Amino acid sequence: MTKYLLRHIQEVLEIIKRDWAVTDIAVTSDCSGESRAACAALVKDRPELVAPDCYAHEVKSTRSWGDLAEEEDGRVPVRTLDHFCVFEPESNSLVPFERLLTAEDPSSYRWVAVGVIGSYVEDPGEGEGEGEGEGEEEDEDESIADDTDQRVLLSKIIECDAHYPTKHDGIWTVDWKVYLRTEYAWYIVLRPAAFYARFYRHAWTCHRIAQTLLDAVTQELQISAAEVVRAVNTPPPMKDILRPTFDALGVTITEQELTANDMVSEMVLTARPALNIIRTGAISDVRPQRALPSMP
């Protein structure tokens, strides 16, 4: 049944390309096993496609899970988003990720994301001043998605959060992860889809530079340009949640690139919200708290 359905989908795609001159970007199916299997096989053969469930099923599933989490304790669940892209739904144009990181008014967001969703469990030692790489995902086989896994179209992005500071026993630490928030969940951003990598690489580099400088600020350390470059170019530990992203993007910088005007200006815009919180000690009470299950 799956092979027959896959062949039929491929025939239809060929017809709309040949006869209608339409560029296909997504294939939507029912939620039945054979439909999902056929779409997964199609995406494996054509990774530029996305294959969300039909809208009725997706909204029902998302609403029931999100509302349940909020009814329990008012916190928003945290998941991972791998092999992702961000685009403007009206024009289907891809959005450079730095626009999310540097936007001063999140209400101006008109973008959505699509990617492979996974679960996330926080290591109890993560975020307590032990440095990058101490937090781990629940299980590497389950949490790190494969590029052939079925992608899910999220609801509208309402916030992009990076360098989120927290204070424990009088000591500030800054989260290395980048988050997107929809109405129903926070999503830890992992690897971009292959075709979206060039839209994410610059933002990822600015983010790592800003994070390195913020870590120096919280530890009251002086740091040279050479030390920043070395820190940015050093890969996270193998088990770190962000190591696959580092390996996929392969980003390295030089001191000349570090001090370029556009890099400095975007890095300042990216780090400024965290610096303001650390300087004033004022963490917004309006921000929805994240419901992070802990490892036993």
C-alpha positions, 0 to 999 in steps of 0.5 A: 500500500505504501509503495503504491501511494508513494508512486501515485504521489510522485506521478501527481507531482510530475503532473503539476510540474509538467502541466501546471508549471508549479514548483512543489514545496510540500506534500500534505497527507492524512495521519494514517501509517501508510500515508506517513510512511509514503511521505517519509519515503518521498522526503528521503528522496527529495529532502527539499520538500516538507511533509506536515500532517493535514491541518485539521490533525495538526491543529488538534494535536498541537492544541490538545498537548499545548493546552494540557501543559498550560493547564497543569502549571502555566508553563510552556513545554520545551521541545527541540527543532531539528533540520529546520527552516524559517519562512514568510508564509505569504510569499514562501520566502526564506527568512535570514535567522539574524532577523529574528535574533536582532528584531527589537519588536517580536510583535512584528514577526510574520514568520513560521518554522518547519522542522523535525520535532523532538523531546528534550530533558534538561540535565540537572547540572545544566545552567549552573555555571559549569560552562557550555556542554554540560547539559545533555539530551534525553537520548542521542538516538531519540533526540537527534533527528534524522534529515529524513524524519517527517517535518512539522509546520509550527504555528506562528513564531511569537518570540526568538530567545537567545542568551537567556540569563539566570541567576543562581546563588548570586552568580549569573549564567547565560544559556547557550541555546537559541529558542523559538516560541509559538503559542504552544511550546518553546523549541530549541533550535538545532541544525538547519535544513541543508537548503537553509544553512546559508540563512542560519550560518551568519546568525549562528556565528554572531550568536557564538561570539556574543555568548563567548563575550557574555560568559566573560562578562558574567565571570568578570574576565578580560578576554582578548580578540584572539581568545574569542576567536579560539573559543568560537572555533572550538567545538562543543563536547561530543555529547553537547546538544549543540555539537551536531549544529557546530559540525553541520555548519562548520563555522570558523572565524578570524580576528579580521572577521570578528571586528568587521562592522556588520559582525560587531553591530549584529553581535551587540544587538544580539547580546544587548537584552541579556546585558540589560538583564544582567546589569539591572537584575530585572528578569521579566515576569511576563515571559512564560516559564519553560516546563523542563522535565529533568533527568532522574 
